[in-house]
């Protein structure tokens, strides 16, 4: 059964700073994802606040926004069957300590905050997040 989906992936500031973006993109390609669009950008804190609005009541919200806007990021649209779920598998658990061996966060994540990558958590959110970064 064909269930082609798109999901948003962000290579976060800690990974870009360590020049891991090419290596992370290779992992996605190796896992069968097609990178439909990508761009390297720097978001403002206000843009990060808008992007993470879903978390605004949580205690980590401000730190998350400060962090996402702290340096360049690479935003990508990934496509493959069941892309949302598959991307979450490839990324691994939010906390790198809990992530499975072979996942991006296990390999590159520094902490629960600096965990190298973001991925949409649902098909609906993927649509919203893609729209947020790729309005054109």
MARGU-707712 format. One line per 8 residues: number of its first residue (from 1); their letters; for each residue z, y, x of C-alpha. Coordinates in Angstrom, 1 decimal. Layout:
<rs>
NUM) a) Z/Y/X | ... .
</rs>
This chain:
<rs>
1) xxxxxxxx) 0.0/0.0/0.0 | -1.0/3.4/1.3 | 1.8/6.0/1.2 | 0.5/8.8/3.4 | 3.1/11.5/3.8 | 3.6/14.6/5.8 | 7.0/15.7/7.3 | 8.2/18.6/9.3 .
9) xxxxxxxx) 9.5/18.0/12.8 | 11.1/20.6/15.0 | 11.6/20.1/18.8 | 14.8/22.2/19.1 | 15.7/24.8/21.8 | 17.7/22.3/24.0 | 14.7/20.0/24.3 | 12.1/22.8/24.8 .
17) xxxxxxxx) 14.3/24.3/27.5 | 14.4/21.0/29.3 | 10.6/20.7/29.0 | 10.8/17.6/26.8 | 8.3/18.7/24.2 | 5.3/16.7/25.7 | 7.4/13.6/26.1 | 8.8/13.8/22.5 .
25) xxxxxxxx) 5.2/14.4/21.1 | 4.1/11.2/23.0 | 6.9/9.2/21.3 | 5.7/10.4/17.9 | 2.1/9.5/18.8 | 3.2/6.1/20.2 | 5.0/5.4/16.9 | 1.8/6.0/15.0 .
33) xxxxxxxx) 2.3/9.6/13.8 | -0.7/12.0/13.7 | 0.3/15.6/14.7 | -1.6/17.5/12.1 | -0.5/21.0/13.2 | 1.9/22.3/15.8 | 3.0/25.6/17.3 | 5.6/26.9/19.7 .
41) xxxxxxxx) 7.5/29.8/18.2 | 10.8/31.7/18.4 | 12.6/32.2/15.1 | 15.1/35.1/14.4 | 18.6/34.3/13.3 | 17.6/35.6/9.8 | 14.7/33.1/9.7 | 17.0/30.3/10.8 .
49) xxxxxxxx) 19.4/31.3/8.0 | 16.6/31.2/5.5 | 15.4/27.8/6.8 | 18.9/26.2/6.8 | 19.9/27.9/3.5 | 20.7/24.4/2.1 | 23.6/24.2/4.5 | 25.0/27.8/4.0 .
57) xxxxxxxx) 28.3/26.6/2.5 | 29.0/24.2/5.4 | 31.3/25.2/8.3 | 28.5/24.5/10.9 | 26.0/26.8/9.2 | 26.3/29.9/11.4 | 26.3/27.9/14.7 | 23.3/26.0/13.5 .
65) xxxxxxxx) 21.4/29.2/12.8 | 22.5/30.8/16.1 | 21.4/27.7/17.9 | 17.9/27.3/16.3 | 17.2/31.0/17.1 | 18.5/30.7/20.7 | 15.1/29.8/22.3 | 11.6/28.6/21.6 .
73) xxxxxxxx) 11.0/25.7/19.3 | 8.0/23.5/18.6 | 7.3/23.0/14.9 | 4.9/20.2/13.9 | 3.5/18.6/10.8 | 3.6/14.8/11.3 | 1.6/12.5/9.1 | 1.6/8.8/8.5 .
81) xxxxxxxx) 2.6/6.2/5.9 | 6.2/6.9/4.8 | 6.4/9.8/7.4 | 9.7/11.2/6.2 | 11.6/7.9/6.5 | 9.8/6.8/9.6 | 10.5/10.1/11.4 | 14.2/9.8/10.6 .
89) xxxxxxxx) 14.1/6.3/12.1 | 12.4/7.6/15.3 | 14.8/10.5/15.6 | 18.0/8.5/15.2 | 21.4/9.5/13.8 | 22.3/13.2/13.8 | 25.0/12.6/16.4 | 23.4/11.2/19.5 .
97) xxxxxxxx) 26.5/9.0/20.2 | 25.8/7.2/16.9 | 22.0/7.0/17.4 | 20.4/3.6/18.1 | 18.9/2.9/21.5 | 15.3/3.9/21.8 | 15.6/6.8/19.4 | 14.8/10.4/20.4 .
105) xxxxxxxx) 18.4/11.7/19.8 | 19.9/8.7/21.8 | 17.5/9.4/24.7 | 17.6/13.3/24.8 | 20.4/14.6/22.5 | 23.2/16.4/24.2 | 25.6/16.8/21.2 | 25.7/16.7/17.4 .
113) xxxxxxxx) 24.4/20.3/17.5 | 22.0/20.0/20.4 | 20.4/16.8/19.2 | 16.8/17.8/20.3 | 14.9/17.3/17.1 | 15.0/18.1/13.4 | 13.1/16.2/10.7 | 12.8/16.7/6.9 .
121) xxxxxxxx) 15.2/14.5/4.9 | 13.1/14.0/1.8 | 9.5/14.4/0.6 | 10.5/17.5/-1.4 | 12.2/19.1/1.5 | 9.3/18.2/3.8 | 7.0/20.2/1.5 | 9.3/23.2/1.5 .
129) xxxxxxxx) 9.9/23.1/5.3 | 6.2/22.7/6.1 | 5.5/25.7/3.8 | 8.2/27.7/5.6 | 6.6/27.4/9.0 | 2.9/26.9/8.1 | 2.3/29.4/5.2 | -1.3/30.1/6.3 .
</rs>
